[in-house]
Amino acid sequence: MASGDSPALGIRTLSAAEDRIGLLCAVLAAIGFSFKAILVKLAYRYGTDAETLLALRMAFSVPFFIVMAWASARRASVSLTRRDWFWLFGLGVFGYYLASYLDFLGLHYISAALERLILFTYPTLVVVLSALFLNQPITRRVRAALALCYVGIALAVTHDFRVSGSAREIVIGGGLVFASALSYALYLIGNGMAVGRLGAVRVTAFASIVACLLAIGQFPLLRPLGALVQPWPVYALALAMALFSTVLPVWLVSEAIRRLGAGPVALTGSLGPVVTLVLGWLLLDEALGVAQLVGVALVIVGVTVMARR
């Protein structure tokens, strides 16, 4: 052994490297998820609709989730029961199908920045739903954090009112995106009940397959098959959405949690509204305002406070 080397030093170096890789995975996942709203808004410029775009996104995503499900099933120590399949179907409906569909619909009406800010409040909904149905108390600190979040949302909505001038569109779009956040909050509560038995990757993969099949299956019921004929940029944006805002972030989050734990990874999600705000300004020419920036800051602080133990 060379002078100055020690097993302890090697362990610390390895741990530091794992931490850096985990942090990088978490940050890239947050950026990938944040890019989704930008890609959706860019695709809408070509005249496509939510049903078509969602079907294309899920069609491009499902092969990757099938591979993920197959790999996780091979490593699984327990077989799926009928009850497990029921849970996975419900998680697929609420977590990835309904939440995605409502979000895509809402983006027709509101800015990408406001969408990401409203969607980012899902932890507050988890807290409220847990208090209502699981008898988990809401502390004074959490109540203050909830107030910060919704004051921030109100400021951001005020900014959009001034910029767009259409109260009706903001109410409709904001309501749809809030319903998306509520659907995702229900998914997270159910996910916590299933992951302990089945594992995070397995639950995510099978629930995602359910969501993909539902989104693809609803398309011929709501749109003619000819609607699949789109300008090539729509296909490119849907593929980018599938790879960089769906499949890759899901894998990156799993890797980040494995290296860092769930708490630090959850906190990196606070980058989401900031990334979307900047990208919306750069790529979509969305206006920036003081009220919006203050609103983003309040929501991030509120969610971060709730994420702390």
Secondary structure, DSSP 8 states (H G I E B T S, - for coil): --TT--HHHHHHHHHHHHHHHHHHHHHHHHHHHHHHHHHHHHHHTTT--HHHHHHHHHHHHHHHHHHHHHHHHHH-SS---HHHHHHHHHHIIIIIIIHHHHHHHHTTTS-HHHHHHHHTTHHHHHHHHHHHHS-----HHHHHHHHHHHHHHHHHHHHHHHHH--HHHHHHHHHHHHHHHHHHHHHHHHHHHHHHHH-HHHHHHHHHHHHHHHHHHHHHHHS-GGGG---HHHHHHHHHHHIIIIIHHHHHHHHHHHHH-HHHHHHHTTHHHHHHHHHHHHHS-----HHHHHHHHHHHHHHHHHH--
